[in-house]
Amino acid sequence: MKKLKLFALTAVALLGVTGVANADVMLAQDDFVGISFWIISMGMLAATAFFFMETGNVAAGWRTSVIVAGLVTGIAFIHYMYMREVWVSTGDSPTVYRYIDWLITVPLQMVEFYLILSAVGKANSGMFWRLLLGSVVMLVGGYLGEAGYINATLGFIIGMAGWVYILYEIFSGEAGKAAAKSGNKALVTAFGAMRMIVTVGWAIYPLGYVFGYLTGGVDAESLNVVYNLADFVNKIAFGLVIWAAATSSSGKRAK
């Protein structure tokens, strides 16, 4: 019954924001970019409901991590509804809304490294602030460059510096070392998978920046589809990795 109530509350809260979509603006059957926005938004909604419902099936130390995974996909769902409307209404890339989404969800994802280490008592506040700082620098640099507030190349360099700093912290820095020494098999596996998502999955974004904004070699339609698919994998898969580690570490699933 508790799960049913939680699902109902989640569905009502998230579906309520769909009212922002203009009822007079409909997706065209051949608008594959708009369709991709819609598919991704529904995937984010489903993932959000799943993560929130699963919080009762993990040990107390892991619940915050699973809740944050649900927040990431829930926030992304809301923003994707806005982004879809911008695209369908104007045909322009929803750069502002996309970066608003990233400025909230990406730092939350970085905090997840700290949270899963905290679940096994291997984290400290320094990890939290370093990962948070790296993500903010990466995103602010990218946005200022894409939006034209600073030189696009300079924005790219700043964004890359933030990303490299994050990679250093989770591979060779204190966070990476703490995970390796944790002795928790589920955590080590999850941490490694999350690192690969941040390394390989996130590489799509700077490539999109280079080909879409620095060289102009990719059109807006293709760039938005690629970004949408990348968000779908990087946000949902990231959360599923955390959920899998949480259920594994919790042993017997909570009732």
ROBA-136703 format. One record per residue (C-alpha): residue number from 1; residue in one letter; x, y, z. Coordinates in steps of 0.5 Angstrom, whole numbers, plus 500, padded with zeros to 3 digits. Example, Ala and Ser with C-alpha at 12.3 -4.5 7.8 and 13.67 -1.06 7.14 Angstrom:
resi 1&resn a&u 525&v 491&w 516
resi 2&resn s&u 527&v 498&w 514
END
This chain:
resi 1&resn m&u 500&v 500&w 500
resi 2&resn k&u 506&v 505&w 502
resi 3&resn k&u 509&v 503&w 495
resi 4&resn l&u 502&v 505&w 491
resi 5&resn k&u 501&v 511&w 495
resi 6&resn l&u 508&v 513&w 493
resi 7&resn f&u 507&v 512&w 486
resi 8&resn a&u 501&v 516&w 486
resi 9&resn l&u 504&v 522&w 489
resi 10&resn t&u 510&v 521&w 485
resi 11&resn a&u 506&v 521&w 478
resi 12&resn v&u 501&v 526&w 480
resi 13&resn a&u 507&v 531&w 482
resi 14&resn l&u 511&v 530&w 476
resi 15&resn l&u 505&v 529&w 471
resi 16&resn g&u 502&v 536&w 473
resi 17&resn v&u 508&v 540&w 470
resi 18&resn t&u 506&v 537&w 463
resi 19&resn g&u 501&v 543&w 464
resi 20&resn v&u 507&v 547&w 461
resi 21&resn a&u 506&v 544&w 454
resi 22&resn n&u 502&v 548&w 450
resi 23&resn a&u 496&v 544&w 448
resi 24&resn d&u 496&v 547&w 441
resi 25&resn v&u 503&v 545&w 439
resi 26&resn m&u 503&v 538&w 437
resi 27&resn l&u 509&v 534&w 435
resi 28&resn a&u 509&v 532&w 427
resi 29&resn q&u 510&v 525&w 425
resi 30&resn d&u 517&v 527&w 422
resi 31&resn d&u 520&v 531&w 427
resi 32&resn f&u 525&v 526&w 430
resi 33&resn v&u 528&v 531&w 435
resi 34&resn g&u 521&v 533&w 438
resi 35&resn i&u 520&v 525&w 438
resi 36&resn s&u 526&v 524&w 442
resi 37&resn f&u 525&v 529&w 447
resi 38&resn w&u 518&v 526&w 448
resi 39&resn i&u 521&v 519&w 449
resi 40&resn i&u 527&v 521&w 454
resi 41&resn s&u 522&v 525&w 458
resi 42&resn m&u 517&v 519&w 459
resi 43&resn g&u 524&v 515&w 460
resi 44&resn m&u 526&v 520&w 466
resi 45&resn l&u 519&v 519&w 469
resi 46&resn a&u 519&v 512&w 469
resi 47&resn a&u 526&v 512&w 472
resi 48&resn t&u 524&v 517&w 477
resi 49&resn a&u 518&v 513&w 480
resi 50&resn f&u 522&v 506&w 480
resi 51&resn f&u 528&v 509&w 484
resi 52&resn f&u 523&v 513&w 489
resi 53&resn m&u 519&v 506&w 490
resi 54&resn e&u 525&v 502&w 491
resi 55&resn t&u 528&v 507&w 497
resi 56&resn g&u 524&v 502&w 502
resi 57&resn n&u 528&v 496&w 499
resi 58&resn v&u 535&v 498&w 501
resi 59&resn a&u 539&v 499&w 507
resi 60&resn a&u 538&v 506&w 511
resi 61&resn g&u 545&v 508&w 509
resi 62&resn w&u 544&v 507&w 501
resi 63&resn r&u 537&v 511&w 501
resi 64&resn t&u 539&v 518&w 500
resi 65&resn s&u 543&v 515&w 494
resi 66&resn v&u 537&v 512&w 491
resi 67&resn i&u 533&v 518&w 493
resi 68&resn v&u 538&v 523&w 489
resi 69&resn a&u 538&v 518&w 483
resi 70&resn g&u 530&v 519&w 483
resi 71&resn l&u 531&v 527&w 484
resi 72&resn v&u 536&v 527&w 478
resi 73&resn t&u 531&v 523&w 473
resi 74&resn g&u 525&v 527&w 476
resi 75&resn i&u 528&v 534&w 475
resi 76&resn a&u 531&v 532&w 468
resi 77&resn f&u 523&v 530&w 466
resi 78&resn i&u 521&v 537&w 468
resi 79&resn h&u 526&v 540&w 464
resi 80&resn y&u 525&v 535&w 458
resi 81&resn m&u 518&v 537&w 458
resi 82&resn y&u 520&v 545&w 457
resi 83&resn m&u 525&v 543&w 452
resi 84&resn r&u 521&v 539&w 448
resi 85&resn e&u 516&v 545&w 448
resi 86&resn v&u 521&v 550&w 446
resi 87&resn w&u 524&v 545&w 440
resi 88&resn v&u 517&v 544&w 437
resi 89&resn s&u 514&v 551&w 438
resi 90&resn t&u 521&v 555&w 435
resi 91&resn g&u 525&v 549&w 432
resi 92&resn d&u 531&v 552&w 436
resi 93&resn s&u 536&v 548&w 441
resi 94&resn p&u 533&v 549&w 448
resi 95&resn t&u 540&v 551&w 450
resi 96&resn v&u 538&v 555&w 456
resi 97&resn y&u 534&v 550&w 459
resi 98&resn r&u 539&v 544&w 457
resi 99&resn y&u 544&v 548&w 462
resi 100&resn i&u 539&v 549&w 467
resi 101&resn d&u 538&v 542&w 467
resi 102&resn w&u 545&v 540&w 467
resi 103&resn l&u 547&v 545&w 473
resi 104&resn i&u 542&v 542&w 477
resi 105&resn t&u 543&v 534&w 476
resi 106&resn v&u 550&v 534&w 474
resi 107&resn p&u 552&v 536&w 481
resi 108&resn l&u 547&v 532&w 484
resi 109&resn q&u 551&v 526&w 480
resi 110&resn m&u 557&v 528&w 482
resi 111&resn v&u 555&v 528&w 490
resi 112&resn e&u 553&v 521&w 489
resi 113&resn f&u 560&v 519&w 489
resi 114&resn y&u 561&v 522&w 496
resi 115&resn l&u 554&v 519&w 498
resi 116&resn i&u 556&v 512&w 496
resi 117&resn l&u 562&v 512&w 499
resi 118&resn s&u 559&v 515&w 505
resi 119&resn a&u 554&v 509&w 505
resi 120&resn v&u 560&v 505&w 507
resi 121&resn g&u 564&v 510&w 512
resi 122&resn k&u 569&v 512&w 507
resi 123&resn a&u 568&v 519&w 505
resi 124&resn n&u 569&v 526&w 508
resi 125&resn s&u 567&v 533&w 506
resi 126&resn g&u 573&v 534&w 502
resi 127&resn m&u 571&v 529&w 497
resi 128&resn f&u 564&v 533&w 497
resi 129&resn w&u 566&v 540&w 495
resi 130&resn r&u 572&v 538&w 490
resi 131&resn l&u 567&v 534&w 486
resi 132&resn l&u 561&v 539&w 487
resi 133&resn l&u 566&v 545&w 485
resi 134&resn g&u 569&v 541&w 479
resi 135&resn s&u 562&v 540&w 476
resi 136&resn v&u 560&v 547&w 477
resi 137&resn v&u 566&v 549&w 473
resi 138&resn m&u 565&v 545&w 467
resi 139&resn l&u 558&v 547&w 466
resi 140&resn v&u 559&v 554&w 467
resi 141&resn g&u 565&v 554&w 462
resi 142&resn g&u 561&v 550&w 457
resi 143&resn y&u 554&v 555&w 458
resi 144&resn l&u 558&v 561&w 457
resi 145&resn g&u 562&v 559&w 451
resi 146&resn e&u 555&v 556&w 448
resi 147&resn a&u 551&v 562&w 450
resi 148&resn g&u 556&v 567&w 447
resi 149&resn y&u 558&v 570&w 453
resi 150&resn i&u 565&v 569&w 452
resi 151&resn n&u 569&v 566&w 447
resi 152&resn a&u 567&v 559&w 445
resi 153&resn t&u 574&v 556&w 445
resi 154&resn l&u 575&v 559&w 452
resi 155&resn g&u 569&v 556&w 455
resi 156&resn f&u 571&v 550&w 452
resi 157&resn i&u 577&v 550&w 455
resi 158&resn i&u 574&v 552&w 462
resi 159&resn g&u 569&v 546&w 461
resi 160&resn m&u 574&v 541&w 460
resi 161&resn a&u 579&v 543&w 466
resi 162&resn g&u 573&v 542&w 470
resi 163&resn w&u 571&v 535&w 467
resi 164&resn v&u 579&v 533&w 467
resi 165&resn y&u 579&v 535&w 475
resi 166&resn i&u 573&v 531&w 476
resi 167&resn l&u 576&v 525&w 472
resi 168&resn y&u 582&v 526&w 477
resi 169&resn e&u 579&v 526&w 483
resi 170&resn i&u 575&v 519&w 482
resi 171&resn f&u 580&v 515&w 478
resi 172&resn s&u 587&v 518&w 482
resi 173&resn g&u 584&v 522&w 487
resi 174&resn e&u 582&v 521&w 494
resi 175&resn a&u 575&v 519&w 492
resi 176&resn g&u 578&v 514&w 487
resi 177&resn k&u 583&v 511&w 493
resi 178&resn a&u 577&v 511&w 498
resi 179&resn a&u 573&v 506&w 493
resi 180&resn a&u 579&v 502&w 492
resi 181&resn k&u 580&v 501&w 499
resi 182&resn s&u 573&v 500&w 501
resi 183&resn g&u 573&v 493&w 501
resi 184&resn n&u 566&v 493&w 499
resi 185&resn k&u 565&v 489&w 493
resi 186&resn a&u 558&v 492&w 491
resi 187&resn l&u 561&v 499&w 492
resi 188&resn v&u 567&v 498&w 488
resi 189&resn t&u 563&v 495&w 482
resi 190&resn a&u 558&v 501&w 482
resi 191&resn f&u 564&v 506&w 483
resi 192&resn g&u 568&v 503&w 477
resi 193&resn a&u 561&v 503&w 473
resi 194&resn m&u 560&v 510&w 475
resi 195&resn r&u 567&v 512&w 473
resi 196&resn m&u 566&v 509&w 466
resi 197&resn i&u 559&v 513&w 465
resi 198&resn v&u 563&v 520&w 467
resi 199&resn t&u 569&v 518&w 462
resi 200&resn v&u 566&v 515&w 456
resi 201&resn g&u 558&v 517&w 457
resi 202&resn w&u 560&v 524&w 458
resi 203&resn a&u 565&v 525&w 452
resi 204&resn i&u 559&v 526&w 448
resi 205&resn y&u 558&v 533&w 451
resi 206&resn p&u 565&v 536&w 449
resi 207&resn l&u 565&v 532&w 442
resi 208&resn g&u 558&v 535&w 441
resi 209&resn y&u 561&v 542&w 443
resi 210&resn v&u 567&v 542&w 438
resi 211&resn f&u 563&v 539&w 432
resi 212&resn g&u 556&v 543&w 434
resi 213&resn y&u 559&v 550&w 436
resi 214&resn l&u 567&v 550&w 435
resi 215&resn t&u 567&v 548&w 428
resi 216&resn g&u 559&v 548&w 426
resi 217&resn g&u 560&v 541&w 423
resi 218&resn v&u 554&v 538&w 426
resi 219&resn d&u 547&v 541&w 425
resi 220&resn a&u 542&v 543&w 431
resi 221&resn e&u 537&v 537&w 429
resi 222&resn s&u 543&v 531&w 430
resi 223&resn l&u 546&v 535&w 436
resi 224&resn n&u 540&v 535&w 440
resi 225&resn v&u 538&v 528&w 438
resi 226&resn v&u 545&v 526&w 441
resi 227&resn y&u 545&v 530&w 447
resi 228&resn n&u 538&v 527&w 448
resi 229&resn l&u 540&v 520&w 448
resi 230&resn a&u 546&v 521&w 452
resi 231&resn d&u 542&v 524&w 457
resi 232&resn f&u 538&v 518&w 457
resi 233&resn v&u 543&v 513&w 458
resi 234&resn n&u 548&v 517&w 463
resi 235&resn k&u 542&v 519&w 468
resi 236&resn i&u 538&v 513&w 468
resi 237&resn a&u 544&v 508&w 467
resi 238&resn f&u 548&v 512&w 473
resi 239&resn g&u 542&v 511&w 477
resi 240&resn l&u 541&v 504&w 476
resi 241&resn v&u 548&v 502&w 478
resi 242&resn i&u 547&v 506&w 484
resi 243&resn w&u 541&v 502&w 485
resi 244&resn a&u 544&v 495&w 484
resi 245&resn a&u 550&v 497&w 489
resi 246&resn a&u 545&v 499&w 494
resi 247&resn t&u 540&v 493&w 493
resi 248&resn s&u 547&v 488&w 493
resi 249&resn s&u 550&v 491&w 499
resi 250&resn s&u 543&v 491&w 503
resi 251&resn g&u 543&v 484&w 502
resi 252&resn k&u 536&v 482&w 504
resi 253&resn r&u 531&v 487&w 501
resi 254&resn a&u 528&v 491&w 506
resi 255&resn k&u 520&v 490&w 507
END
